Amino acid sequence: MNPDPNKTRTANRHETGGLPAIEEHDLPRGRHQFHKERLMSQIHDDRHAAAETRASAGRARNPFLRKAILLPAATALAGALAVGVLVLTPGGSQGPDDRATGPALTTSIGTVDAQGAPRLLDRISLAAAEADAPQSRAGQYVYIETRSANTHVRTVDGESTLVGEPLHTRQSWRSPDGLRGWLIEPGNTGPEGITLGGSDETGNVPVPHLGAPSHDYLASLPTDPDALLRKIYKETEGQGNGKDQQAFTTIGDLLVESWPSPKLTAALYRAAAKIPGVVMVDSATDAAGRKGVAVARLDETSGQRTEWIFDSKTLTFLGERTVQVKGNAGEGGLIKPGTVVFTHAIMVRAFVDDIKVTP
């Protein structure tokens, strides 16, 4: 099935119920341990080294948050939308290289309005502040379901090509304190998934932070936009391709991979409006084929633009994608302008009673 992003959708499943079917396949022997996402505190210690490794991809993201970063360094580039059409590759199923059999996909590059971002983010923050606050009961888990696709440079016998992994559903469950959790993601875990809980390799209990926040940690963040942005700049100093790009990336990770309160969400948008280089893009399509308007920032080092996509009418946050818009990237310059190097759509966020329980 190939979702058509130009076709009007009557149902928005963002933060609601109903789940799409999931293609699940067994992994080759030895891949499960390689893909485990449980080491949150180790990620905190390794962020600087990881940022250097990923500099060519223009992203300094938390590996716990993004499947693409769990791939080997040569395959860490992500994302795939082509001319408004998402391609789901049938069959297939082993590790990342075995699943990535489709072509690299592209999209038209939206027009930038350098002056429009503050006005748009002001409207978005007002809409976010009016949203219903999520309510939970003791013992519940934060459930987040997303749809993602990605591509990477694949080298076989010295020959490099750009290949795409199929669009897939990712399901995660995390306790509010961040100490227990579960992940199910085709191509990255087996059908039953893997645990996200427990101690790290040194035996220490992971401590939540900006790069790997728990739901409870989010509640401790300041909701004054200036204070929030100062904290982000301070705690991400030295990471990524410049402080402004890293601040934008960090806010995007918080929006996509966690569930901030309406008040904190509004503060994150207002903080983003204060980051130099943030612009509005007139048109963007998320991984689920939903079209909208975007708030974006160009990473001058990589030539890739990260776009946060919002419904044009309701201003609901739909997801995020990264588009190559300037120069060529990747091994051999295979990632050309117009390539969507990562696409990620939020489908459901809810509180549920236990691991593997869905709304």
C-alpha positions in Angstrom: 0.0 0.0 0.0 1.4 3.4 -0.9 -0.2 6.2 1.1 -0.8 9.3 -1.1 0.2 12.5 0.8 -1.9 14.5 -1.7 -5.1 12.7 -0.8 -7.2 14.2 2.0 -7.3 12.1 5.1 -10.5 12.2 7.2 -9.1 10.8 10.4 -6.1 12.1 12.3 -4.9 9.3 14.6 -2.5 11.6 16.5 -2.9 10.9 20.2 -6.0 8.7 19.7 -6.6 5.0 19.3 -6.7 2.4 16.5 -3.4 0.9 15.4 -2.2 -0.1 11.9 -1.0 -3.6 11.2 2.7 -4.1 11.9 5.0 -6.2 9.7 7.1 -8.3 12.1 10.0 -10.4 11.1 12.7 -12.3 12.9 16.2 -10.8 13.1 19.4 -12.7 12.1 21.3 -14.2 15.0 23.1 -11.7 17.0 21.2 -8.6 15.9 19.0 -8.2 19.0 21.8 -7.3 21.3 23.2 -4.9 18.7 20.0 -2.9 18.5 19.2 -2.6 22.2 18.1 0.9 23.2 18.2 0.5 26.9 21.5 2.3 27.8 20.2 5.8 28.5 22.9 7.0 30.8 25.6 5.6 28.6 24.1 7.7 25.8 24.5 10.8 27.9 28.2 10.0 28.4 28.7 9.3 24.7 26.9 12.2 23.2 30.1 14.2 22.3 31.7 11.2 20.5 28.4 10.3 18.8 28.1 13.9 17.6 31.5 13.7 15.9 30.6 10.4 14.3 27.3 11.8 12.9 28.7 15.2 11.8 28.6 14.2 8.2 24.9 13.5 8.5 24.3 16.9 10.1 22.5 15.5 13.1 23.6 15.1 16.7 20.7 13.1 18.0 20.2 10.8 20.9 20.6 7.2 19.8 17.9 6.2 22.2 15.5 8.4 20.3 16.3 7.5 16.8 16.5 4.1 15.2 18.7 5.5 12.4 21.5 6.2 14.9 21.4 2.6 16.0 22.7 1.5 12.6 26.4 1.2 11.8 28.1 4.5 11.1 28.0 3.9 7.3 24.3 3.4 7.4 23.2 6.2 9.8 21.5 8.4 7.3 17.8 8.3 7.4 14.5 9.1 5.8 12.4 8.5 2.7 9.5 10.2 0.9 9.4 10.5 -2.9 7.5 13.1 -4.8 4.8 13.0 -2.2 4.5 9.2 -2.2 5.7 6.9 0.5 6.8 3.6 -0.7 6.3 0.5 1.5 8.7 -2.2 0.5 7.0 -5.6 0.8 8.7 -8.8 2.0 12.0 -8.6 3.4 13.1 -8.5 6.8 16.2 -9.1 8.4 18.7 -6.6 9.6 18.8 -3.0 8.4 20.9 -3.8 5.3 18.6 -6.7 4.3 15.4 -4.6 4.7 16.8 -1.6 2.8 16.0 -2.7 -0.7 14.0 0.2 -2.0 15.2 3.3 -3.9 16.2 6.5 -2.2 13.1 8.7 -2.3 12.7 12.4 -2.9 10.3 15.3 -2.4 9.9 18.8 -3.7 11.7 21.4 -1.5 9.2 23.7 0.1 9.5 27.5 -0.1 11.1 29.3 2.9 9.6 32.4 4.6 12.4 33.8 6.8 10.0 36.2 8.5 7.1 33.9 9.0 8.4 31.5 11.7 7.8 33.8 14.8 4.2 34.5 13.8 3.5 30.8 13.0 5.2 29.6 16.2 3.2 32.1 18.2 0.0 30.6 16.8 1.2 27.1 17.3 2.1 27.8 20.9 -1.3 29.2 21.7 -3.0 26.2 20.2 -0.7 23.8 22.1 -1.4 25.6 25.4 -5.1 25.0 24.9 -4.8 21.3 24.4 -6.1 18.9 27.0 -3.4 17.9 29.5 -2.6 14.1 29.5 -3.9 12.5 32.7 -2.4 9.3 34.1 -3.1 6.8 36.9 -0.4 5.3 39.1 1.4 2.4 37.4 0.5 3.4 33.9 3.0 3.7 31.0 3.4 6.4 28.3 2.7 4.7 24.9 4.0 6.4 21.8 3.4 5.0 18.3 5.1 6.4 15.3 5.6 5.7 11.6 9.1 6.1 10.2 11.1 5.5 7.1 14.8 6.1 6.3 17.5 5.6 3.7 21.2 5.1 4.0 24.4 4.7 1.9 25.0 1.0 1.5 28.5 -0.2 0.3 28.9 -3.7 -1.1 32.2 -4.9 -2.7 33.4 -1.3 -2.8 30.3 0.0 -4.6 28.0 2.5 -2.7 24.4 3.1 -3.4 21.6 4.9 -1.6 18.9 2.5 -0.4 15.7 2.8 1.6 14.2 0.9 4.5 10.5 0.4 4.3 8.0 2.6 6.2 7.3 0.9 9.5 5.5 1.3 12.8 7.5 1.8 16.0 5.8 1.2 19.4 7.4 2.2 22.7 6.2 2.0 26.3 7.9 3.8 29.1 7.1 4.3 32.8 6.9 7.9 33.8 10.1 7.6 35.8 11.9 6.2 32.8 13.1 3.1 34.6 10.9 0.6 32.8 10.0 0.3 29.2 9.6 -1.8 26.0 10.2 -1.3 22.3 8.7 -3.1 19.3 10.1 -2.0 15.9 10.3 -4.2 12.8 13.9 -4.5 11.6 15.2 -3.3 14.9 13.7 -5.8 17.3 12.2 -9.2 17.1 8.4 -9.6 17.0 8.1 -9.6 20.8 10.4 -6.5 21.2 13.1 -5.7 23.7 13.3 -4.1 27.2 14.2 -0.5 27.6 14.6 -0.8 31.4 17.2 -1.8 33.8 20.7 -0.6 34.6 23.3 0.4 32.1 26.5 -1.5 31.4 28.2 -0.1 34.5 25.3 -1.2 36.7 24.1 2.4 37.3 20.5 3.5 37.2 20.0 5.8 34.2 19.4 9.4 35.1 16.9 11.3 32.9 18.2 14.3 31.1 17.4 16.5 28.1 18.8 13.9 25.7 16.9 11.0 27.2 14.0 12.5 29.2 11.4 10.6 31.3 7.9 11.9 31.6 8.5 12.9 35.1 11.7 14.7 34.1 9.7 16.8 31.6 7.5 18.0 34.5 10.6 19.5 36.1 11.6 21.7 33.1 11.0 25.4 33.2 8.0 26.7 31.2 9.4 30.2 30.8 10.7 30.2 27.2 13.9 32.2 28.0 14.8 30.1 31.0 14.1 26.9 29.0 16.2 28.0 26.1 19.1 29.0 28.4 19.0 25.5 29.9 19.0 23.8 26.5 22.0 25.9 25.3 23.9 25.2 28.5 23.3 21.4 28.6 24.0 20.9 24.9 27.1 23.0 24.7 29.7 21.6 22.4 27.3 19.1 20.7 26.2 19.0 17.1 26.9 21.5 14.4 26.7 24.7 16.4 24.7 25.7 19.4 21.7 27.0 17.5 21.3 23.9 15.4 21.7 21.6 18.4 19.1 23.6 20.4 16.7 23.2 17.5 17.5 19.5 17.3 17.0 19.0 21.1 13.6 20.7 21.1 12.6 18.6 18.1 13.5 15.4 19.9 11.5 16.4 22.9 8.5 17.1 20.7 8.7 13.8 18.7 9.9 11.2 21.2 8.2 12.3 24.4 4.9 13.7 25.6 5.4 17.2 27.1 2.5 18.9 28.9 0.6 21.5 27.0 2.3 24.3 29.0 5.8 22.9 28.3 5.0 22.2 24.7 3.9 25.9 24.3 7.2 27.0 26.0 9.2 24.8 23.6 7.7 26.4 20.6 8.2 29.9 22.0 11.8 29.0 22.8 12.3 27.7 19.2 11.1 31.1 17.9 14.1 32.7 19.6 16.7 30.5 17.9 18.4 32.3 15.0 17.8 30.8 11.6 14.4 29.3 12.3 12.1 29.7 9.3 8.7 28.8 8.0 8.3 26.3 5.1 5.1 26.6 3.1 4.6 22.8 2.5 5.8 19.5 3.9 4.5 16.0 4.2 5.0 13.6 7.1 5.7 9.9 7.0 2.0 9.1 7.2 1.3 11.2 4.1 -0.3 14.1 5.9 0.5 17.5 4.4 1.0 20.6 6.4 3.1 23.7 7.1 6.5 23.4 8.7 8.9 25.2 11.1 12.4 24.5 10.0 16.1 25.2 10.4 19.0 24.6 7.9 22.1 23.0 9.2 24.7 24.9 7.2 27.3 22.2 7.8 25.4 19.3 6.2 23.0 21.2 4.0 20.1 19.4 5.6 17.0 21.1 6.8 15.0 19.7 9.7 11.3 20.4 9.4 8.7 20.2 12.1 5.4 19.5 10.4 2.0 20.9 11.6 -1.5 20.5 10.4 -2.3 23.7 8.5 -5.8 24.2 10.1 -5.5 22.8 13.6 -1.8 23.4 14.0 -1.4 20.0 15.6 2.2 18.7 15.5 2.3 15.8 13.0 5.9 14.8 12.9 9.4 15.7 11.6 11.5 15.1 8.6 15.0 16.0 7.4 15.5 17.1 3.8 18.8 17.6 1.9 18.3 21.1 0.4 21.9 22.4 -0.2 24.8 20.5 -1.7 25.4 16.8 -1.7 26.0 14.6 1.4 26.8 11.1 2.3 29.6 8.8 1.0 30.3 9.8 -2.6 27.8 12.7 -2.4 25.0 10.3 -3.1 22.4 12.2 -1.0 21.3 14.9 -3.4 19.1 18.0 -2.8 15.4 16.9 -2.5 16.2 13.6 -0.7 14.3 13.2 2.5 16.9 11.7 4.7 14.5 10.9 7.6 10.7 11.1 8.1 8.9 10.4 11.3 5.2 10.8 12.0 3.5 10.7 15.4 0.4 8.5 15.3 -0.7 7.9 18.9 0.4 9.1 22.3 -1.6 7.8 25.3 -1.3 6.4 28.8 -1.9 2.6 29.0 -2.0 0.2 31.9 0.9 -2.1 31.0 3.7 -2.9 28.6 2.4 -4.2 25.3 -1.1 -2.8 26.0 -2.4 -0.4 23.3 -5.1 2.2 23.6 
